[in-house]
Amino acid sequence: MEWRWGKRRRPPAGMTAGQAAAVAKLKELKSLLNQGLITQSQYQADSQKLLNQIVE
């Protein structure tokens, strides 16, 4: 899936495209958790991996 930021398709200022994609995936994970489609432990494991990508 390609994430888009307006017409220019650029990530928010100060973020790389990979970091912005990880943030979008974190939001998707939270939505899945809220819908009961994944467990809390799945959310924590996957979100930690994404957070590690963001800070690298």
C-alpha positions as CSV (number, residue, x, y, z in Angstrom):
1,M,0.0,0.0,0.0
2,E,1.3,3.4,-0.9
3,W,0.8,6.2,1.6
4,R,0.0,9.7,0.1
5,W,0.5,13.1,1.6
6,G,-1.4,15.6,-0.5
7,K,-0.6,16.2,-4.1
8,R,3.1,16.0,-3.7
9,R,3.2,12.6,-1.9
10,R,5.8,13.8,0.5
11,P,6.0,12.7,4.2
12,P,5.4,15.3,6.9
13,A,8.3,17.7,7.5
14,G,11.1,16.1,9.5
15,M,10.1,12.5,8.7
16,T,11.4,10.1,6.1
17,A,8.9,8.2,3.9
18,G,9.7,5.1,5.9
19,Q,9.0,6.8,9.2
20,A,5.7,8.3,7.9
21,A,4.7,4.8,6.7
22,A,5.4,3.4,10.1
23,V,3.3,6.0,11.7
24,A,0.4,5.2,9.4
25,K,0.8,1.5,10.2
26,L,0.7,2.3,13.9
27,K,-2.6,4.0,13.4
28,E,-3.9,1.1,11.5
29,L,-2.8,-1.3,14.2
30,K,-4.6,0.8,16.8
31,S,-7.7,0.6,14.8
32,L,-7.4,-3.2,14.5
33,L,-7.0,-3.4,18.2
34,N,-10.0,-1.2,18.9
35,Q,-12.1,-3.3,16.6
36,G,-11.0,-6.5,18.5
37,L,-9.3,-7.9,15.4
38,I,-5.9,-8.3,17.1
39,T,-5.0,-8.9,20.7
40,Q,-3.2,-6.5,23.0
41,S,-0.1,-8.6,22.9
42,Q,-0.1,-8.6,19.1
43,Y,-0.6,-4.9,19.1
44,Q,2.3,-4.4,21.5
45,A,4.7,-6.6,19.6
46,D,3.9,-5.1,16.2
47,S,3.8,-1.5,17.4
48,Q,7.2,-1.9,19.1
49,K,8.7,-3.0,15.8
50,L,7.3,0.0,14.1
51,L,8.4,2.4,16.8
52,N,11.9,1.0,16.4
53,Q,11.7,1.9,12.7
54,I,10.6,5.4,13.5
55,V,13.5,6.2,15.8
56,E,16.2,4.8,13.6
